[in-house]
């Protein structure tokens, strides 16, 4: 049984994305985890799509 590479985890103040492959946090801290990002992480976890979603939500924070 293989583990997913990316997992959304609750941390103080919101959610972060844990990368099982490199064993570290990936991306920014989110106060609320967007539904489409959470769905992708819990589903197919396509690296390209996850990266695009992160860039989109990072741009909205500016």
Order of alpha helices (4+ residues) and beta strands (2+ residues): beta-beta-beta-alpha-alpha
